[in-house]
């Protein structure tokens, strides 16, 4: 294996003409004068280093050099000035699109209200973003979405004087919606039933071999003291009845079935504020701090619970008043404070009470009753 040797001599040429920079010792420095800062020449001024730089006045703007022009070239082909004292202004653009000078938008006369008003409201002016007719009718409290689709299909709905028969049509939020009398009559025929659900029945669909509570809704189980006992129960009611809320299989008390979408939305809608009262039999010790947490301060599934009203009904029974209905909420709340629930009964929804309605029997919601 051969080795190649390079005959390259190190550069030992002394740096002539260069004076080494030496810092004087601290005891030899003259501290009566301020230190002089070295002035570095710009690259374009290095040729004539002794030439005195011109003094630029405050009201003068130096023309940018070619390199500066290239550095400050905008993507749209325009140039912006390097000086921060020059504000770019285009009278053709609205004022909310113009760049403010240093000092903030307020000093530049920026008005956010006027800016929002100047922007085109695409959302409110585009028909594609209008709500569907059924949703708009539900928002106005006329009926549920399901009922709205039925009314539209029957030709009972007018928008700005024109009969609507197409499902899924979108309407402006300020459109005038009229409903035919036949729809009101149909809605008046819809029933709401109050059932005293016993233990062992589920509120909704059948599960794990347990029957749904709706199987108890037949003429033989109607409460004999029902003020509307003369109102004949129709088998057709069962097709549209749905539970508005739930009670778990181990709980008893008031359960509502309704055909009226307005009632369902009032009880279980996202913005529902209807109170629900429960009597809860518990075992275990409850401290004052635990009672305070039951009223407000507990979290379920990572979500803060709404404030509740919890107090002692007697020595082994608590009274809960809630404005929400999470799955097994009361039982889980009690577990968090060291209590075990042995019995739970719902006695009131809004202003409608369970009263003397026996377990397993039902009655109609009277016309004067409101949740």
C-alpha positions as CSV (number, residue, x, y, z in Angstrom):
1,X,0.0,0.0,0.0
2,X,1.6,3.3,-1.1
3,X,1.4,6.5,0.8
4,X,1.1,9.8,-0.9
5,X,2.9,12.7,0.8
6,X,1.7,16.2,0.1
7,X,4.5,18.8,0.2
8,X,2.3,21.7,1.3
9,X,3.9,24.2,3.5
10,X,1.9,26.0,6.2
11,X,1.2,29.6,5.6
12,X,3.7,31.4,7.8
13,X,3.4,34.8,6.1
14,X,3.1,37.3,8.9
15,X,0.0,39.5,8.8
16,X,1.7,42.7,8.0
17,X,-0.1,45.9,8.5
18,X,-2.4,44.4,11.2
19,X,-2.3,45.7,14.7
20,X,-3.3,43.2,17.3
21,X,-6.2,44.4,19.4
22,X,-5.2,44.4,23.0
23,X,-7.4,45.3,25.9
24,X,-5.7,47.4,28.5
25,X,-5.6,46.3,32.0
26,X,-8.4,47.5,34.2
27,X,-6.1,49.6,36.4
28,X,-4.8,51.5,33.3
29,X,-8.2,52.3,31.7
30,X,-9.4,55.8,31.7
31,X,-12.9,55.6,33.3
32,X,-13.6,59.3,33.0
33,X,-14.6,59.0,29.3
34,X,-17.2,56.8,27.8
35,X,-15.9,54.0,25.7
36,X,-15.9,54.6,22.0
37,X,-17.8,52.1,19.9
38,X,-16.3,51.1,16.6
39,X,-18.2,52.1,13.5
40,X,-18.4,49.3,11.0
41,X,-18.6,50.3,7.4
42,X,-21.3,48.9,5.1
43,X,-20.2,46.7,2.2
44,X,-20.9,49.4,-0.4
45,X,-19.0,51.9,1.6
46,X,-15.9,49.8,2.1
47,X,-14.3,51.3,-1.1
48,X,-14.3,54.8,0.3
49,X,-13.9,54.3,4.0
50,X,-12.9,57.8,4.8
51,X,-16.0,59.4,3.2
52,X,-18.3,60.9,5.8
53,X,-21.8,59.3,5.8
54,X,-24.6,61.7,5.1
55,X,-27.0,62.6,7.9
56,X,-30.6,61.6,7.2
57,X,-33.2,63.8,8.5
58,X,-36.5,62.6,10.1
59,X,-38.6,63.8,7.2
60,X,-36.4,62.2,4.5
61,X,-36.9,58.7,3.2
62,X,-33.8,56.9,1.8
63,X,-34.4,55.2,-1.5
64,X,-33.9,51.4,-1.0
65,X,-31.0,49.8,-2.7
66,X,-31.4,47.0,-5.2
67,X,-30.6,44.4,-2.5
68,X,-33.2,46.0,-0.2
69,X,-35.7,46.1,-3.0
70,X,-35.3,42.4,-3.6
71,X,-35.6,41.6,0.1
72,X,-38.7,43.7,0.5
73,X,-40.4,42.5,-2.6
74,X,-43.9,41.3,-1.9
75,X,-45.4,38.1,-3.4
76,X,-48.0,40.1,-5.3
77,X,-45.4,42.2,-7.2
78,X,-45.7,45.4,-5.1
79,X,-43.0,46.9,-3.0
80,X,-43.3,48.0,0.6
81,X,-41.0,50.6,2.2
82,X,-38.4,49.6,4.6
83,X,-39.1,52.5,6.9
84,X,-41.5,51.8,9.7
85,X,-42.8,55.4,9.5
86,X,-44.4,54.9,6.1
87,X,-47.8,53.3,6.2
88,X,-49.0,51.5,3.1
89,X,-52.5,52.7,2.1
90,X,-54.7,51.7,-0.8
91,X,-57.9,53.7,-1.0
92,X,-59.6,50.9,-3.0
93,X,-59.4,48.4,-0.2
94,X,-61.7,48.6,2.8
95,X,-60.1,49.9,6.0
96,X,-60.3,46.6,7.8
97,X,-57.9,45.1,5.1
98,X,-55.3,47.8,5.5
99,X,-52.2,47.2,7.7
100,X,-52.2,49.3,10.8
101,X,-49.0,51.3,11.8
102,X,-47.2,50.6,15.0
103,X,-49.1,51.6,18.1
104,X,-52.2,49.3,17.7
105,X,-55.4,49.3,15.7
106,X,-57.1,51.7,18.1
107,X,-54.7,54.5,17.4
108,X,-55.2,54.0,13.7
109,X,-58.9,54.5,14.0
110,X,-59.8,50.8,13.6
111,X,-63.5,50.1,14.4
112,X,-64.2,46.4,14.8
113,X,-68.0,46.9,14.6
114,X,-67.7,48.8,11.4
115,X,-65.3,46.2,10.1
116,X,-67.8,43.4,10.8
117,X,-70.6,45.4,9.1
118,X,-68.4,46.0,6.1
119,X,-67.7,42.3,5.6
120,X,-70.3,40.5,3.4
121,X,-72.4,38.1,5.5
122,X,-72.1,35.0,3.3
123,X,-73.6,32.7,5.8
124,X,-76.9,34.5,6.1
125,X,-77.2,35.3,2.4
126,X,-76.4,31.9,1.0
127,X,-79.4,29.6,0.5
128,X,-77.2,26.6,1.0
129,X,-76.7,27.6,4.6
130,X,-80.4,28.2,5.4
131,X,-81.9,25.8,7.9
132,X,-84.3,23.1,6.7
133,X,-88.0,23.8,7.0
134,X,-88.5,21.0,9.5
135,X,-85.7,22.2,11.7
136,X,-86.9,25.8,11.6
137,X,-90.4,24.7,12.6
138,X,-88.9,22.8,15.5
139,X,-86.9,25.8,16.6
140,X,-90.1,27.9,16.5
141,X,-91.8,25.4,18.8
142,X,-94.5,24.5,16.2
143,X,-93.8,20.8,16.3
144,X,-91.1,18.2,16.2
145,X,-89.0,17.5,13.1
146,X,-90.8,14.2,12.6
147,X,-94.2,16.0,12.8
148,X,-92.9,18.7,10.5
149,X,-92.0,16.2,7.8
150,X,-95.5,14.6,8.1
151,X,-97.2,18.0,7.9
152,X,-95.1,19.0,4.8
153,X,-95.9,15.8,3.1
154,X,-99.6,16.4,3.7
155,X,-99.4,19.9,2.3
156,X,-100.3,21.6,5.6
157,X,-97.3,24.0,5.7
158,X,-97.0,27.3,3.8
159,X,-93.9,29.4,3.5
160,X,-94.5,33.1,2.5
161,X,-97.9,32.1,1.2
162,X,-96.7,29.1,-0.9
163,X,-97.5,25.5,0.0
164,X,-94.5,23.4,0.6
165,X,-94.7,19.7,-0.3
166,X,-91.0,18.9,-0.8
167,X,-89.0,17.4,2.2
168,X,-85.6,18.9,2.9
169,X,-86.4,22.3,1.5
170,X,-84.4,25.2,3.1
171,X,-86.0,28.5,4.1
172,X,-84.7,31.8,5.2
173,X,-84.7,32.4,9.0
174,X,-87.0,35.4,8.5
175,X,-89.5,33.5,6.3
176,X,-93.2,33.5,7.3
177,X,-94.3,30.0,8.1
178,X,-98.1,29.2,8.3
179,X,-99.6,25.9,9.5
180,X,-103.0,24.6,8.3
181,X,-105.8,24.0,10.8
182,X,-105.8,20.3,9.9
183,X,-102.2,20.1,11.3
184,X,-103.4,21.7,14.6
185,X,-106.3,19.3,14.8
186,X,-103.9,16.4,14.2
187,X,-101.6,17.7,16.9
188,X,-104.5,18.0,19.4
189,X,-105.2,14.4,18.9
190,X,-101.8,13.4,20.0
191,X,-101.6,12.0,23.5
192,X,-99.2,12.0,26.4
193,X,-99.3,9.2,29.0
194,X,-98.0,9.1,32.5
195,X,-96.9,5.7,33.7
196,X,-95.8,4.6,37.2
197,X,-93.0,2.3,36.1
198,X,-92.4,-0.6,38.5
199,X,-89.0,-2.3,39.1
200,X,-88.0,-4.9,36.5
201,X,-89.0,-3.0,33.4
202,X,-86.6,-1.0,31.1
203,X,-87.6,2.4,29.8
204,X,-86.7,1.9,26.1
205,X,-86.1,-1.1,23.9
206,X,-86.1,-4.6,25.5
207,X,-82.7,-5.7,26.7
208,X,-81.2,-8.7,28.5
209,X,-84.6,-10.5,28.5
210,X,-86.4,-7.6,30.3
211,X,-89.6,-6.2,28.9
212,X,-90.0,-2.5,27.9
213,X,-92.3,-0.4,30.0
214,X,-94.5,0.3,27.0
215,X,-96.0,-3.2,27.2
216,X,-97.9,-1.9,30.3
217,X,-99.8,0.6,28.1
218,X,-103.1,-1.1,27.4
219,X,-106.7,-0.4,28.4
220,X,-106.6,-2.9,31.3
221,X,-103.9,-1.0,33.1
222,X,-105.5,2.5,32.9
223,X,-105.9,4.0,36.3
224,X,-109.6,3.8,37.4
225,X,-109.4,7.3,38.9
226,X,-108.1,8.9,35.7
227,X,-110.1,12.1,35.0
228,X,-110.0,11.1,31.3
229,X,-111.1,7.5,31.9
230,X,-113.8,8.0,29.2
231,X,-111.2,8.7,26.5
232,X,-110.9,5.5,24.6
233,X,-107.4,4.1,24.2
234,X,-106.5,3.4,20.6
235,X,-104.1,0.8,19.5
236,X,-102.7,3.3,17.0
237,X,-101.3,5.3,19.9
238,X,-98.6,2.8,20.4
239,X,-97.1,3.4,17.0
240,X,-96.1,7.0,17.9
241,X,-95.6,6.8,21.6
242,X,-92.0,7.2,22.8
243,X,-90.5,7.6,26.3
244,X,-89.4,11.2,27.1
245,X,-86.7,10.3,29.5
246,X,-85.6,7.1,31.2
247,X,-85.6,5.2,34.5
248,X,-83.2,2.3,35.0
249,X,-84.5,-1.2,35.6
250,X,-84.0,-1.0,39.4
251,X,-85.8,2.4,39.7
252,X,-89.5,3.1,39.9
253,X,-91.7,6.2,39.5
254,X,-93.0,8.6,36.9
255,X,-92.2,7.9,33.3
256,X,-93.6,9.9,30.4
257,X,-94.7,8.5,27.0
258,X,-95.7,11.1,24.3
259,X,-96.6,11.5,20.7
260,X,-96.0,15.2,20.9
261,X,-92.6,16.3,19.8
262,X,-92.9,19.6,21.7
263,X,-93.3,17.7,25.0
264,X,-90.3,15.5,24.2
265,X,-88.1,18.4,23.4
266,X,-89.2,20.2,26.5
267,X,-88.3,17.2,28.7
268,X,-85.2,15.8,27.0
269,X,-84.0,18.5,24.7
270,X,-80.4,19.8,24.9
271,X,-81.7,23.1,26.3
272,X,-84.2,21.5,28.7
273,X,-84.4,23.1,32.2
274,X,-87.3,21.0,33.6
275,X,-86.7,19.8,37.2
276,X,-87.0,16.1,38.1
277,X,-87.5,15.2,41.7
278,X,-86.4,11.8,43.2
279,X,-86.6,10.1,46.6
280,X,-83.5,8.0,47.2
281,X,-83.0,5.5,50.0
282,X,-79.4,5.1,50.9
283,X,-77.0,3.3,53.3
284,X,-73.7,4.6,54.6
285,X,-72.3,7.7,56.3
286,X,-72.7,11.1,54.6
287,X,-70.5,13.9,55.9
288,X,-71.3,17.6,55.5
289,X,-68.6,17.9,52.8
290,X,-70.2,14.9,51.0
291,X,-73.6,16.6,51.1
292,X,-72.0,19.8,49.7
293,X,-70.5,17.9,46.9
294,X,-73.8,16.3,46.0
295,X,-75.3,19.7,45.6
296,X,-72.4,20.9,43.4
297,X,-68.9,19.9,42.7
298,X,-69.0,16.3,41.3
299,X,-67.9,15.2,37.9
300,X,-69.0,12.2,35.8
301,X,-67.2,11.0,32.7
302,X,-64.9,14.1,32.9
303,X,-67.9,16.5,32.8
304,X,-68.9,18.9,35.5
305,X,-72.4,18.2,36.7
306,X,-75.0,21.0,36.9
307,X,-75.9,22.3,40.4
308,X,-78.5,20.1,42.1
309,X,-80.7,20.3,45.2
310,X,-80.0,17.5,47.6
311,X,-81.3,17.4,51.2
312,X,-82.3,14.8,53.8
313,X,-86.0,13.7,53.5
314,X,-85.7,11.5,56.6
315,X,-82.9,9.6,58.4
316,X,-82.3,7.1,55.6
317,X,-83.7,8.9,52.5
318,X,-82.4,11.8,50.4
319,X,-84.4,14.1,48.2
320,X,-82.7,14.9,44.8
321,X,-83.8,17.7,42.4
322,X,-81.9,17.6,39.1
323,X,-82.0,19.5,35.8
324,X,-80.2,16.9,33.8
325,X,-80.4,13.1,33.4
326,X,-77.2,11.2,32.8
327,X,-77.2,7.4,32.8
328,X,-77.5,6.2,36.4
329,X,-76.5,9.6,37.5
330,X,-77.9,9.5,41.1
331,X,-76.4,6.1,41.9
332,X,-73.0,7.2,40.6
333,X,-73.1,10.4,42.5
334,X,-73.9,8.6,45.7
335,X,-71.0,6.2,45.1
336,X,-68.6,9.1,44.8
337,X,-69.4,10.2,48.4
338,X,-69.5,6.8,49.9
339,X,-73.2,6.0,49.8
340,X,-75.0,2.9,48.4
341,X,-78.5,3.4,46.9
342,X,-81.1,0.7,47.9
343,X,-84.1,2.4,46.3
344,X,-84.9,5.2,43.9
345,X,-88.3,6.7,43.0
346,X,-89.1,9.6,40.7
347,X,-92.0,11.6,42.1
348,X,-92.1,14.7,39.9
349,X,-91.3,16.1,36.5
350,X,-91.6,19.8,36.2
351,X,-95.0,20.6,37.8
352,X,-96.5,17.2,37.1
353,X,-96.4,14.9,40.1
354,X,-96.8,11.1,40.4
355,X,-99.5,11.5,43.0
356,X,-101.6,8.5,43.9
357,X,-100.9,6.7,40.6
358,X,-100.3,3.0,41.6
359,X,-97.3,1.1,40.2
360,X,-97.9,-0.5,36.8
361,X,-100.8,1.8,36.0
362,X,-101.1,4.8,33.7
363,X,-103.2,7.9,33.1
364,X,-103.5,10.6,30.4
365,X,-101.9,14.0,30.8
366,X,-104.7,16.4,31.3
367,X,-105.1,19.4,29.0
368,X,-104.5,21.9,31.8
369,X,-101.3,20.2,33.0
370,X,-98.0,21.6,31.9
371,X,-94.5,20.3,32.6
